[in-house]
Amino acid sequence: MLMPEAAYHLGPELGRAVNRMDFFRLFKALAFHQQCQYFILSEVAGEDEGINLQHPHALHNLPESWLGKTNGRSVGSDDPSVLQSKRSTAPFSMDLQDHPSSLAGASGAQAAIGVPLHTLAAKRYCLLMFGDTEQPQHESLAVVALDATLIFQRYFEVILSLDSISGLNEREIQIVRWTSEGKTSAEIAIILGLSEHTVNSYIAAVLRKLHVVNRAQMVASALRSGLIT
């Protein structure tokens, strides 16, 4: 029997979610409902790859002060939480006292809850939540997984699928995002470790794909489509 108290009542907020910030709030609220202070939604990459916290589709509320422990970008594939995310096809929970994870940082979290998620394009994602909570029973995990799946399905429909339609790759989305924050090509080149010429080439490709003629229109188009927030 499913445990109704484990359910997070999405209400009309789910239907009104149209950009990454909306989904950030939904996943954060779901985590808080499970007495988890922190969450990460990330694509599950290859066997030898970790979790890239700067991936355009990754969402998390980890404090900036923790990111130095993960090189500001990724968590290694040998981290217990990452390993479990790769191995599991069903919702799971972990005792972080027995399996310390760098993703939990300095929070002192006692447990982690994970929900494997999938897109129609067969890409694998996982929602990880960390907090001072008891490990949920199987019935509660099933309800949490249902809520997470409903939010993720909407996230795919209005964000991930649009990214696919736009034809922009991960690097191009990163450059659009930095441009939206007022960075010049030279500044973006330094941030991403590229040459200024390469950055300008990426921008030219994005202009063609989005059918716009300048950077202002590029940013406006990306904002309207939800590619950036």
LUMVOKE-106760 format. One record per residue: residue number from 1; residue in three letters; x negated, y, z negated of N, C-alpha, C, CB in turn. Coordinates in steps of 0.001 Angstrom, whole numbers, plus 500000, padded with zeros to 6 digits. Last residue first. Glycine has a CB too. Layout:
BEGIN
 num residu    n.X    n.Y    n.Z   ca.X   ca.Y   ca.Z    c.X    c.Y    c.Z   cb.X   cb.Y   cb.Z
 NUM    ala      X      Y      Z      X      Y      Z      X      Y      Z      X      Y      Z
...
This chain:
BEGIN
 num residu    n.X    n.Y    n.Z   ca.X   ca.Y   ca.Z    c.X    c.Y    c.Z   cb.X   cb.Y   cb.Z
 229    thr 482241 530471 518576 483150 531187 517679 482521 532476 517206 483530 530318 516480
 228    ile 482252 528820 521786 481566 529430 520647 482612 530132 519806 480444 530428 521108
 227    leu 484212 527587 523257 482860 527031 523317 481996 527562 522175 482207 527357 524668
 226    gly 486743 528607 523430 486387 527936 522198 485008 527298 522213 487394 526906 521897
 225    ser 487476 530115 525544 487601 528672 525709 487247 527900 524454 486735 528213 526836
 224    arg 486878 532678 524625 488268 532340 524961 488467 530825 525019 488664 532974 526309
 223    leu 484073 532525 524369 484916 532750 523185 486366 532321 523456 484871 534243 522768
 222    ala 483295 532229 527030 482984 531177 526069 483826 531299 524806 481510 531215 525712
 221    ser 484163 534667 528085 484734 533425 528584 484493 532294 527593 484141 533070 529953
 220    ala 482492 536434 526655 483956 536546 526532 484636 535244 526976 484485 537742 527378
 219    val 479970 535637 527563 480311 535492 526143 481825 535526 525955 479642 536606 525303
 218    met 480255 536300 530304 479892 534943 529886 480303 534701 528441 478380 534710 530054
 217    gln 480695 539031 530241 481781 538158 530702 481518 536707 530289 481940 538256 532238
 216    ala 478134 539746 529329 479320 540115 528555 480505 539235 528942 479667 541602 528770
 215    arg 476461 538850 531384 476403 538212 530064 477629 538543 529210 475136 538644 529332
 214    asn 478198 538497 534581 477233 539090 533659 477355 538455 532269 477441 540618 533571
 213    val 480014 537096 536130 478917 537777 536809 477898 538417 535861 479474 538829 537712
 212    val 481450 533742 536193 481395 535133 535734 480124 535762 536296 481427 535226 534158
 211    his 481868 530930 536246 482417 531810 537293 482538 533250 536803 483792 531300 537754
 210    leu 480642 529143 534672 481815 529806 534097 482469 530784 535073 481422 530540 532826
 209    lys 478541 528350 536331 479496 527356 535857 480774 527987 535321 478862 526504 534786
 208    arg 477114 530772 536736 477720 530064 537869 478819 529108 537392 476642 529284 538656
 207    leu 476310 531347 534136 477137 532319 534862 477849 531648 536029 476275 533497 535370
 206    val 474661 529140 533636 475913 529297 532894 476850 530263 533607 475634 529789 531469
 205    ala 472511 529705 535343 473307 528492 535566 474657 528592 534865 472546 527248 535071
 204    ala 471541 532025 534156 472029 532081 535542 472908 530873 535845 470845 532143 536537
 203    ile 470695 530960 531725 471787 531935 531749 472383 532043 533148 471291 533314 531275
 202    tyr 468582 529334 532562 469757 528738 531913 470950 529687 531993 469448 528392 530436
 201    ser 466866 531336 533482 467364 530320 534417 468604 529637 533858 466273 529276 534715
 200    asn 466289 532668 531133 467027 533382 532185 467591 532409 533225 466112 534414 532873
 199    val 464832 530627 529850 466090 531120 529267 466921 531826 530330 465810 532080 528083
 198    thr 462613 530498 531561 463503 529342 531428 464851 529757 530850 462857 528265 530540
 197    his 461469 533018 531130 461923 532649 532468 462913 531483 532403 460723 532281 533359
 196    glu 460673 532814 528498 461749 533750 528826 462319 533433 530206 461239 535210 528777
 195    ser 460245 529401 527449 459755 530620 528081 460938 531527 528400 458945 530295 529367
 194    leu 461168 528189 524129 461158 528144 525595 460466 529383 526143 462599 528036 526156
 193    gly 461899 527988 521443 460617 527451 521892 460538 527271 523395 460354 526142 521225
 192    leu 464137 529201 520478 464297 527843 521007 462989 527225 521502 465296 527856 522133
 191    ile 463157 531705 519608 463969 530870 518707 463979 529412 519164 465411 531406 518633
 190    ile 461898 532689 521916 461112 532434 520699 461858 531476 519779 460805 533759 519954
 189    ala 464093 532921 523635 462946 532087 524021 462111 531723 522800 462069 532814 525063
 188    ile 465623 534812 522348 466123 533434 522429 464990 532478 522771 467250 533322 523479
 187    glu 464010 537061 522783 464240 536593 521415 464727 535144 521404 465260 537497 520706
 186    ala 464150 537266 525571 462850 537103 524923 463013 536557 523510 462095 538438 524889
 185    ser 466882 537697 525967 466252 536494 526504 464917 536218 525827 466055 536626 528009
 184    thr 468259 538952 522833 467769 539102 524199 467174 537774 524674 466712 540244 524287
 183    lys 471187 538500 520848 469777 538224 521097 469432 538418 522572 469427 536800 520655
 182    gly 473840 538806 520102 473076 539988 520480 471601 539759 520745 473208 540990 519434
 181    glu 475343 536612 519756 474870 537251 518530 473931 538416 518823 474167 536233 517646
 180    ser 475684 535686 522296 476847 536289 521645 476472 537004 520357 477892 535229 521356
 179    thr 473206 534487 522656 473518 535708 523401 474689 536434 522751 473839 535382 524878
 178    trp 473520 532233 521070 472550 533245 520661 472787 534566 521387 471127 532753 520923
 177    arg 475518 530934 522632 475788 531326 521238 474812 532400 520771 475704 530102 520306
 176    val 474194 530490 525039 475384 531349 525030 475660 531849 523612 476617 530584 525584
 175    ile 472260 528723 524082 471843 530018 524618 473022 530991 524670 471234 529847 526021
 174    gln 473832 526525 523329 472990 527206 522348 472616 528601 522818 471729 526394 522073
 173    ile 474876 525821 525811 475785 526324 524777 475000 527053 523690 476606 525168 524161
 172    glu 472538 524925 527054 473241 526089 527597 474202 526683 526570 474006 525704 528870
 171    arg 471913 522679 525504 470994 523823 525529 471702 525077 526038 469770 523511 526412
 170    glu 474125 520966 526075 473842 521426 524706 472964 522669 524693 473167 520316 523905
 169    asn 475754 522109 529130 475069 521134 528290 474724 521769 526944 473793 520605 528989
 168    leu 478885 522761 530606 477712 523282 529914 477086 522179 529076 478083 524494 529031
 167    gly 481237 522002 531810 480003 521513 532391 478760 522042 531724 479964 521850 533815
 166    ser 483802 522494 531050 482986 523645 531443 481691 523208 532120 482667 524510 530223
 165    ile 484659 519974 530281 485196 520565 531505 484319 521705 531994 486620 521063 531276
 164    ser 483282 519681 527877 483006 518755 528980 483461 519350 530297 483696 517403 528744
 163    asp 484453 521667 526386 483015 521725 526628 482649 520841 527807 482233 521299 525375
 162    leu 487028 520661 526303 486783 521892 527058 485306 522052 527357 487298 523113 526288
 161    ser 486683 518489 524624 487058 518238 526012 486829 519465 526873 488514 517805 526102
 160    leu 486003 519805 522200 485059 518900 522854 485400 518668 524315 485021 517576 522127
 159    ile 488380 521559 521760 486983 521991 521758 486105 521063 522599 486453 522051 520325
 158    val 490919 520456 521909 490779 521899 522151 489337 522385 522197 491509 522655 521092
 157    glu 490610 517640 521591 491513 518190 522604 491199 519651 522931 492952 518070 522135
 156    phe 488846 517332 519414 488469 516857 520744 489305 517542 521818 488631 515333 520837
 155    tyr 490431 518400 517399 489123 519002 517690 488658 518588 519079 488074 518587 516625
 154    arg 492500 516540 517366 492792 517917 517777 491493 518644 518155 493530 518682 516640
 153    gln 491013 514380 516415 491705 514281 517703 492033 515664 518244 492990 513450 517566
 152    phe 490205 515321 513918 489203 515130 514959 489850 515025 516339 488375 513880 514671
 151    ile 492644 515326 512531 491921 516589 512732 490934 516449 513880 491181 517014 511440
 150    leu 493213 512568 512650 494158 513548 513198 493471 514879 513472 495336 513754 512235
 149    thr 491002 511490 511302 491229 511163 512710 492180 512155 513367 491782 509748 512842
 148    ala 491382 512440 508721 490187 512846 509464 490371 512604 510956 488952 512089 508955
 147    asp 493784 511081 508058 493740 512547 508099 492558 513040 508932 493656 513119 506676
 146    leu 492833 508422 508220 493937 508875 509071 493932 510390 509195 495285 508395 508510
 145    ala 490872 508383 506234 490489 508148 507632 491575 508618 508587 490198 506663 507866
 144    val 492466 508719 503971 491472 509735 504307 491073 509615 505778 490228 509603 503396
 143    val 493825 506281 504104 494575 507531 504245 493634 508676 504614 495335 507860 502941
 142    ala 491741 504467 503707 492554 504374 504925 493316 505667 505166 493534 503195 504833
 141    leu 490818 505115 501169 489942 505340 502322 490741 505334 503618 488838 504273 502379
 140    ser 492954 504174 499639 492713 505613 499714 491829 505956 500904 492070 506117 498420
 139    glu 492586 501425 500024 493839 502056 500421 493667 503566 500577 494936 501752 499396
 138    his 490017 500919 498980 490269 500718 500408 491546 501442 500859 490376 499215 500719
 137    gln 489147 503571 496626 489520 502210 496978 489872 502138 498465 490706 501726 496109
 136    pro 486347 505874 496412 487765 505537 496615 487970 504066 496956 488353 506399 497722
 135    gln 484109 506493 493841 484254 505873 495154 485702 505423 495346 483279 504673 495311
 134    glu 484716 509604 492191 484595 508159 492162 484743 507607 493575 485644 507540 491216
 133    thr 482746 512525 492768 484008 511809 492795 483755 510317 492673 484786 512122 494079
 132    asp 481215 514937 493523 481259 514301 492207 482598 513599 492060 481045 515343 491061
 131    gly 480328 514419 497054 480860 515096 495887 480774 514295 494609 482258 515458 496130
 130    phe 480449 514621 500590 479656 514358 499396 480254 515086 498202 478193 514783 499609
 129    met 481312 513138 503665 481707 514050 502589 480978 513637 501320 483261 514043 502372
 128    leu 481051 512880 507158 480475 512523 505866 480867 513576 504845 478930 512389 505957
 127    leu 482316 511675 510074 482556 512689 509055 482007 512157 507741 484082 513042 508936
 126    cys 480779 510960 513146 481080 510516 511789 481296 511744 510906 479933 509615 511224
 125    tyr 481179 509807 516557 480953 510850 515561 481182 510234 514186 481894 512090 515797
 124    arg 480384 508586 519755 480657 508295 518350 480300 509498 517482 479872 507049 517891
 123    lys 482025 508622 522891 480975 509147 522023 481380 508923 520572 480718 510658 522302
 122    ala 484001 507862 524667 483248 506808 523983 482037 507332 523221 482798 505778 524981
 121    ala 485647 509774 525553 484471 509523 526388 483524 508532 525737 483738 510822 526673
 120    leu 487414 510090 523555 487869 509319 524710 486725 508988 525656 488950 510079 525456
 119    thr 485467 509659 520512 486126 510456 521542 486580 509542 522668 485183 511562 522080
 118    his 485718 508587 517092 485344 508334 518483 486118 509262 519412 485602 506859 518859
 117    leu 484325 508184 513793 485299 508781 514704 484798 508599 516136 485530 510298 514377
 116    pro 483982 506958 510454 483572 506899 511864 484694 507432 512759 483201 505441 512271
 115    val 483670 508553 507511 484736 508129 508414 484194 508128 509843 485988 509061 508287
 114    gly 482470 508268 504159 482209 508386 505585 483365 507855 506413 480939 507654 505946
 113    ile 481589 509734 501134 482671 509096 501882 482389 509315 503358 484082 509669 501475
 112    ala 479419 509380 498358 479641 509858 499728 480783 509060 500332 478345 509728 500601
 111    ala 478806 510450 494953 479291 509512 495974 479410 510195 497324 480647 508921 495566
 110    gln 477674 512371 493339 477656 510998 492878 477988 510001 493983 478617 510835 491742
 109    ala 475557 515159 493869 476755 514393 494238 476597 512933 493838 477028 514502 495753
 108    gly 473643 517017 493398 473902 516062 492342 475138 515225 492604 474040 516773 491040
 107    ser 472844 518852 495271 474202 518964 494727 474439 518076 493519 475205 518626 495790
 106    ala 470605 519155 496770 470468 519348 495328 471812 519370 494628 469724 520631 495040
 105    gly 471402 516810 499327 470604 517904 498833 470500 517953 497321 471157 519173 499327
 104    ala 472777 515047 500800 473452 515535 499596 472656 516637 498915 473685 514390 498621
 103    leu 470928 514357 502706 472058 515174 503121 472797 515760 501923 473012 514353 503969
 102    ser 469226 512611 501525 468768 514001 501618 469883 514926 502076 467585 514108 502573
 101    ser 470588 510301 499248 470579 510821 500614 470122 512271 500605 471977 510696 501265
 100    pro 470149 507331 497352 469993 508786 497459 469875 509229 498916 468761 509248 496673
  99    his 471792 504906 496383 471304 505170 497741 471175 506684 497941 472264 504548 498815
  98    asp 472552 504939 493758 471826 503762 494242 471187 503999 495601 472758 502571 494321
  97    gln 473771 507358 493706 472773 507084 492680 471917 505885 493093 473451 506823 491313
  96    leu 475675 507315 495632 474443 508037 495947 473392 507896 494862 474742 509495 496169
  95    asp 477562 504827 496791 477084 505325 495508 475733 505986 495749 476978 504174 494440
  94    met 479822 505351 499477 478483 504992 499015 478238 505573 497633 477408 505486 500004
  93    ser 482413 504105 501652 481960 504970 500571 480622 504449 500078 483002 505030 499411
  92    phe 483976 504152 504917 483132 503572 503882 482868 504597 502781 481805 503071 504483
  91    pro 485992 503125 507734 485670 504082 506668 484871 503405 505555 486960 504705 506091
  90    ala 484275 501144 510260 485427 501406 509407 485025 502433 508345 485949 500087 508745
  89    thr 481943 500670 511428 483053 500922 512356 484331 501215 511588 483263 499720 513296
  88    ser 478583 501414 510560 479979 501200 510180 480943 501501 511321 480326 502057 508983
  87    arg 476004 502046 511328 476364 500639 511208 477867 500415 511058 475648 500034 510036
  86    lys 475750 504799 511321 475471 504071 512562 476004 502643 512518 473973 504051 512832
  85    ser 476314 505424 508700 477142 506001 509757 476971 505245 511068 476798 507476 509956
  84    gln 474208 504191 507386 475555 503666 507200 476498 504176 508277 476086 504039 505822
  83    leu 472096 505854 508245 472097 504425 508573 473505 503835 508462 471131 503664 507646
  82    val 472855 508256 507051 472776 508163 508509 472836 506706 508939 471484 508827 509033
  81    ser 472650 507599 504356 473941 508035 504896 473976 507922 506413 474234 509474 504476
  80    pro 469868 506927 504114 470931 505935 503875 472283 506328 504452 471083 505706 502402
  79    asp 467626 507848 506714 468420 508308 505572 469581 507332 505366 468949 509773 505799
  78    asp 466373 507170 509014 466217 506237 507901 466960 506694 506651 464752 506056 507582
  77    ser 466661 509181 510823 467502 508007 511031 467393 507009 509894 467140 507336 512328
  76    gly 466560 512440 509194 465995 511265 509834 466921 510069 509881 464760 510882 509144
  75    val 468292 515302 510114 468032 514356 509040 467627 513040 509689 469286 514178 508103
  74    ser 467467 518586 511416 467953 517210 511492 467585 516408 510262 467406 516530 512723
  73    arg 466983 521388 510843 467603 520905 512061 468227 519516 511916 466591 520887 513156
  72    gly 465483 522247 508720 466442 523194 509282 467232 522646 510445 465737 524420 509715
  71    asn 464079 520231 507624 463412 520974 508710 464372 521932 509401 462820 520002 509743
  70    thr 465455 519558 505431 465746 518768 506631 465115 519423 507862 467276 518616 506826
  69    lys 464767 521352 503569 464434 519965 503275 464710 519048 504462 465211 519489 502066
  68    gly 465877 523645 504548 464432 523520 504614 463979 522101 504362 463783 524446 503626
  67    leu 468523 523463 503904 468135 523075 505249 466630 522974 505420 468687 524050 506237
  66    trp 469250 524392 501461 468942 522971 501567 468301 522616 502895 470191 522156 501376
  65    ser 469884 527034 501761 468706 526727 500948 468314 525257 501033 468959 527104 499501
  64    glu 472302 527054 503100 471082 527319 503869 469838 526912 503093 470999 528799 504243
  63    pro 474501 524382 502137 473857 525682 501880 472567 525833 502680 473561 525845 500381
  62    leu 476718 522806 504406 475537 522683 503566 474916 524057 503345 474515 521719 504198
  61    asn 479012 522463 505878 478966 523593 504942 477803 523453 503968 480286 523703 504167
  60    his 479296 521761 509417 478923 521420 508050 478950 522671 507184 477527 520760 508008
  59    leu 479539 520332 512625 480119 521250 511653 479648 520811 510277 481686 521276 511742
  58    ala 478291 520031 515934 478192 519671 514526 478825 520756 513659 476722 519450 514125
  57    his 478211 520826 518529 479468 520254 518060 479432 519854 516591 479821 519060 518892
  56    pro 475592 521771 518969 476733 522674 519145 478048 522140 518591 476908 522974 520592
  55    his 473317 520805 516392 474031 520417 517610 475263 521309 517749 474435 518897 517577
  54    gln 472046 521264 514060 472203 522412 514952 472838 522036 516282 470864 523059 515197
  53    leu 471736 518890 512784 472657 519842 512177 472875 521074 513035 472150 520254 510827
  52    asn 471516 515789 513951 471082 517124 514330 472096 518139 513817 470910 517240 515868
  51    ile 470559 512893 512392 471683 513818 512570 471139 515205 512835 472617 513823 511326
  50    gly 468256 510808 514247 468948 511219 513041 470151 512086 513359 468006 511958 512124
  49    glu 467563 507927 516278 467794 509361 516115 468550 509646 514836 468558 509921 517306
  48    asp 467397 505288 516922 466214 505886 516315 466368 507382 516070 465014 505640 517188
  47    glu 469895 504750 518082 469458 503996 516905 468314 504678 516184 469043 502598 517302
  46    gly 471508 507873 519090 470874 506575 519283 470308 505985 518003 469787 506692 520295
  45    ala 474038 509592 517116 473200 509411 518305 472592 508015 518339 472090 510467 518345
  44    val 477016 510727 516262 476117 509634 515896 475321 509269 517134 476904 508392 515335
  43    glu 477739 514141 515680 477681 513029 516613 476683 511993 516104 477293 513517 518030
  42    ser 479236 515153 512584 478135 515127 513545 478278 513953 514483 476791 515065 512828
  41    leu 480236 516969 509908 480772 516258 511068 479691 516311 512133 482138 516889 511583
  40    ile 479858 517025 506482 479147 517122 507756 479944 516341 508788 477672 516580 507642
  39    phe 480538 518720 503358 480883 517805 504448 479971 518038 505635 482352 517977 504864
  38    tyr 480892 519123 499794 480194 519345 501060 480606 518309 502104 478675 519304 500847
  37    gln 482381 518479 497572 482020 519877 497763 481434 520162 499147 481036 520291 496706
  36    cys 485166 516490 497121 483835 516549 497728 483516 518001 498046 483754 515665 499016
  35    gln 487732 515854 496401 486791 516270 495361 485352 516202 495842 486960 515408 494124
  34    gln 489329 515589 498548 488743 514347 498041 487712 514619 496942 488091 513565 499188
  33    his 489828 518188 499102 490956 517400 498609 490471 516074 498031 491974 517151 499736
  32    phe 487418 518926 500199 487751 519417 498865 488894 518617 498254 488120 520900 498919
  31    ala 487685 517682 502737 486633 517260 501806 486974 517681 500378 485271 517852 502223
  30    leu 489810 519169 503766 489957 517726 503602 488927 517198 502608 489811 517008 504958
  29    ala 488620 521680 503863 489771 521466 502991 490001 519986 502736 491020 522090 503598
  28    lys 486659 521177 505822 486251 521578 504471 487387 521339 503485 485825 523063 504446
  27    phe 488257 520633 508025 487408 519566 507495 486937 519900 506073 486193 519338 508422
  26    leu 489493 523200 508264 490288 521988 508072 489448 520855 507475 490900 521541 509403
  25    arg 487342 524963 508670 488201 525124 507487 489004 523854 507209 489157 526317 507676
  24    phe 486367 523968 511102 485487 524018 509928 486338 524101 508657 484507 525234 510017
  23    phe 488518 524527 512699 488252 523130 512363 487275 523013 511201 487706 522389 513578
  22    asp 488328 527326 512813 489562 526703 512333 489296 525264 511899 490652 526742 513427
  21    met 485802 527583 513967 486006 528042 512597 487278 527454 512006 486062 529566 512548
  20    arg 486227 526628 516574 485392 525866 515647 485595 526298 514192 483930 526017 516027
  19    asn 489746 527058 517424 488311 527289 517586 487538 526569 516485 487995 528804 517567
  18    val 492388 526431 516920 492010 526667 518322 490518 526911 518511 492776 527845 518864
  17    ala 495039 525302 515008 493577 525287 515131 493166 525398 516597 492989 523999 514506
  16    arg 497727 524990 514760 497244 526351 515033 495723 526409 515209 497660 527284 513902
  15    gly 498127 522365 514086 498592 522811 515395 498084 524188 515773 500084 522810 515430
  14    leu 497078 522457 511450 496451 521636 512482 496845 522106 513871 496829 520172 512301
  13    glu 498816 524040 509980 497460 524519 510239 496786 523731 511358 496624 524435 508969
  12    pro 501259 522988 509298 501159 523665 510600 499745 524107 510952 502062 524864 510617
  11    gly 500057 520031 507528 501035 521073 507793 500822 521720 509148 500982 522120 506712
  10    leu 498329 518237 506232 497791 519177 507217 498749 520326 507510 497465 518449 508503
   9    his 497733 517067 503187 498873 517443 504015 498474 518582 504961 500079 517862 503130
   8    tyr 495782 514376 502614 495693 515834 502690 496761 516292 503655 494266 516318 503143
   7    ala 496297 511573 500499 496530 512260 501766 496361 513766 501615 497927 511941 502295
   6    ala 496145 510399 498085 494882 510532 498818 495045 511351 500084 494328 509163 499165
   5    glu 498677 510087 497168 497911 511182 496575 496571 511379 497272 497686 510923 495094
   4    pro 499574 507796 498491 499978 509105 498991 499176 510250 498404 501423 509326 498712
   3    met 497876 505041 499404 497984 505912 498243 498344 507319 498701 496666 505919 497432
   2    leu 499408 502205 500912 498604 503409 501010 498890 504320 499826 498874 504139 502333
   1    met 499158 498807 500000 500000 500000 500000 499123 501243 500000 500953 500006 498780
